[in-house]
Amino acid sequence: MAIGNAYFDDIRSKPEVVGPPQNEDKMDVVEQVNDPAQIALKPAVTVSSGVRELLECPVCLNAMYPPIHQCSNGHTLCSGCKPRVHNRCPTCRHELGNIRCLALEKVAASLELPCKYKSFGCMGIYPYYNKLKHESQCVFRPFNCPYAGSECTVIGGIPYLVAHLKDDHKVDMHTGSTFNHRYVKSNPREVENATWMLTVFSCFGQYFCLHFEAYLLGMAPVYIAFLRFMGDDNEAKNYSYSLDVGGNGRKMVWQGVPRSIRDSHRKVRDSFDGLIIERSMALFFSGGDRKELKLRVTGRIWKEQ
C-alpha cells in the first residue's frame, strides 16, 4: 500500500525494529519443529503474498500483531505506528479512532509460518503469534561479528565468523587455553578513546575472543581486558577464565565467566566485567621512566566440571 505523503515517508524511513518475518512471495513449508518434545511433521502450509500484505503495516512494513487498528474505511496499521501518525490513517487520512480489526487478527491466528532463520538451519514452523517469540530465542539465529572498533554488519554462524575474523579483520588466531598478551604504547599519556586489540583462541572445541582496550572512562584513561565466548550464554557458563597483569613485584588478578558474543562488546565493556587497570597503575607496572607503556596480560581458560 503506497503512502503519498512526505510525513509518512519520513516515518517509514525510521521504522521500529520488530523483526518481521522474511518470506518469499509464496512459501510451501513442510518442516519439523526444533523442540525435540514437539517433533512432528506439519501439513503443507501455503501463505500467499496477498495474505502477507494484509498483515503488513503500511507505515513500518513489519508484521502486525494484536491489537491491529483500522480506520472507518477499513485500512489497517499496527498499534506501534498508531500514535506516530497522530491518529490519522496513513492511507486515506481519516481519523483512526479505536476500531480494532478483529477479522484480520483471527486470520493471523490461523496461520503457521517458518522461522525466518530457516536458511541458517531452523526447521520449525510456528503459529503466527508465537513466531516472534521463537525467533528472539531461536538457537539458529545468526551471531553478529564480534570485532570491536568498526561498524561491521556481517552476521553468520560461528565457523563463518571465525573465517571472517581471520580473513577480513586479520585477527590473530591461537590454539590453546593459555595466553600471553603484550600491549605496548610509546606515548601512553595520549590515550585515544577506543583503541582495540582482539585475539581469537581455539580450545575445548570452542572459540573465545580476548579483548584488550584502552579507552576514556569519563576523563580518566583506563585499560580493560575481558573474554567473550563465541556461542550462546548457556554454553558460555560452562567455562571460566583468569587474567593477571603486573610488574615491580605487584600483580592484579581477575577471574570470571566469559560473556557470550550475543552481548555486544560495548555492553560487556560498560558493565566493567573484566580486568580494569587505571593508567597510573599501568604505568607503575611498566616500570622505567613511565614514558612507555608495557603491559603483559596472561591468563587461561578452563572448562567447569
N, C-alpha and C positions, 0 to 999 in steps of 0.2 A: 504494500500500500504506500503510495507516494505522499510526501508531505510538501506542499507547495508554499512553504513559509520559512523565511530565513531564521526566525526564532527557533522553530523546531529543528531546523537543520543544525543549529548550534548545539541544541540539547543532544541530538543524535551523535554529534561528534565527541561527546563526553559521556558515554553510556556507563551505567553501573555494571560492575563485573558480577554476573550471576552464574556464569558457567553454562551457557546454553548448549544443548545437545548439538553436536556437529555431525549432521547426517547428509547423505547424498539425496538427489531428487526423489529417489524411491529406494526403500530398504526392504529386502527379503531376508528375514532373520530366522535361522534355526540354530539356537545357541544352547549352551549349558550355563547354569549359574555358577559363580565362584565358590559359594559356601558349600563345602562337602556334605553338610547336613541337608542341603536342598537340591542336590544334583538330580536333575530330571530334564528330559527333553521337552522343549516347548513346541507347540504347534507354530507353523509359519505365521508371521505377523507382517502385514504389508501396510505401510503408512504412506499415503500419497502426499505429494508435495502440497496439494491443496489443503489437507488437514493440518500439515505443519505450518502453513502460512496463517491459518486461522488462529493457531496458538502462539503466534509470534507477535510480540508487542511492536507496534508501528514506530515507537519512539526509540527504545533502546535495542530493539531487534532480538531480544532474548526471549526464551520460552516463558510463558505466563503461568503463574500459579495462583490459587485462590488467596484473596478474593480477586477475581477478574472483573474489571469495571467496564461499563458500556454507556454510551450516550443514548438519547432518545431515538436516534436513527440507527442504533444497533452497532455502531463502531466500538471496538474494544481496545483496551490498553491495560497494562499491569498496574498493580497497586503502588509500586515504587515510583512510577512515572506520573501518576495522577497529580500529586502536588507540584511536580516540576513543570507541568503545563498550565498551572494556575486554574485547575478545574475546567479547562476548555478542551473539547475534543480536538486532537491534532489533525483529524481528517476533515471534519465539517465545521469546526469552531463553535458548535453548540455547547451549552453548559453540560457538564457531565452529571452533576448530582451525585446520588449514592445508589445507582442502579447496578446490581450485580448480574453478570451473565451466567446464570446457573446452568443453562443448557451446555455452554462451552466447557464449564467446569466438569460436567458429567461426561462429556466426550473425552476429555483428558483422562478422567479416572478409568476409562475403559481401555486405554492404550498400554502396551508394553513395548519398550524400546531397548535397543542395545546400549551398553555403556559407551560413552564417547571415547574411551581408551581401548576400543576394540583392536585398533591397529597395533597397540602395544601388548596385546595378548589376553585381554579380558574377554571371557567367553559367556558372560552373563547377559540376560535381558531382564528388565525390571519394570514394574508398574511406573507409569509416568510420574506420580507424586513421590515415589521412593528413589527415583533415578538420581536426583541431585544429591541426596544424602549419600547414596552409594559412591558416587563419583568423587565426593570430598574425602572418602576413606579408601578408595579402590587401591589395592596393592599394586596394580599395574600402572597407576598414574605416573607419568614421567617425572624425573628429577630436573631441577634447574642446575645449570652449570655452577659448580661451587667456587669458581675462580673469582677472587675479590679484586677490586681495583678497575673493573671495566663493566660496562653495561652489556655483558654477554647475554644474549637471549636464547642460546642453544639449550634444548631440553632433550632428554632421552633416558634410556636405561643406563645402568652403571657401566657395563663394558664399553658402550658407546662413549660415555662421558670420559672414561679413563683414556681412551684413544684420542678424544678431542683435547683433553688437557695436555697430553704429551705432544701431539702434532701441531695444534693451533696456538696453545699458550706456552709451549716449550717448558712445561713444568718438569722439575727433576723427579725421577721415579726411583724408588729404592725398595728392595726386598728385605724383609726382616722386621722384627718387633722392637728394635732399639734404634735410637737416632742421636746424632751429634750435630747440632745445627749451629753454625757460626755466623754472627752478624757483625759487620764492620762498617763504620761510617767515619769519614775523615773529619767532618765538622758537625759533631752531634748537637751543637747549640743552634743549628738551623734545622730543626725537625719539621719537615713538611707534614701537613696533615695527610694521612692515608698513604703511607709508604708500605707496600705489602711484599711478603715473600710466601711462597707456597711450595710444599713438598708432598708428594703422594707416596704412601707406604703400603706395600702389599704384605699381608701376613694373616695367618689363620683362615686363608681362603677369602679374605675380605680386603677392602681398600679403605685407607684412612688419609685424611688431609691434615697436615700440620701447618697451621697459620702462624706467622710471626709478623707483627705490625708495629710500626711507630706512628703515633697519631697524637693529636692535641685533645686532651680531656679538659674542656674549658680552655684555660690559658696554659695549662701545665702539660709539657711533653711527657708522654709515658710510652712504655713498650708493653705489649701483651702477646703471649703465646698460648694457643689452645688447639685442641684436636677435634676434628669432625669425622663422623662415620659416614661412609658412602653407602647409605641404606636407610631403612626406616628406624624410627625411635625404639620400637620394641626389640629390634636386634642390637641397636647401639648399647642398650642396657646390659648386654652380656659381656661387655668389655670395660676395662678400666685402664687408666694411663697415669704416668707420673712425669713431671718436668722439674728440672732443677737448674739453677743458674747461680754462679758465684765467682768469688775471687778474693784475694787478700785474706784467705783463711775464713771467709764467711760464705754462707750458701743459703739460698731461698729454695723451698721445695713446694710444689703444687701436686696434688693428686685429685683426680676427678674421673668423671664418666664422659666419654666423647659424645658430643651432640650430633644428632642426625643432620644431614645436609638439607632435610626438609626445613630446618630452621636456617634462615639466611645468615650469612657471615656477619652482617651488621647487628642482627638480633643477638647472636652469641656474644659478640664484642661488647655491645652496650649493656649486656647483663653481667659483665665482668666475670664470666665463667671461664677463667683461665689464670695463668701466671702473669701477674701485673707487676711491672718494675718501673718505679719512678726514675726520671732521668738522673737525679743526683745519686741514687743508689747504683744505677747502671754505670755511671762514670767512676764510682768508687770501685765497683767490680773490675772495671777496665784497667785500673792501676795507672802507673806512669804520671804524666803531667795533665791528664784529663782532657787533652786536646784531640784525642781519637777514641771513638767508642769501639770496644772489642768485647762482644758478649758471646759466650758459648752456652747454648741451651742443650742439655742432654736429657734423655728420658727413655721410657719403654712403654710398651703396650702389652697387656696380658688379658687372657680370657678368664672370666669368673667361672668357678666350678658350680 
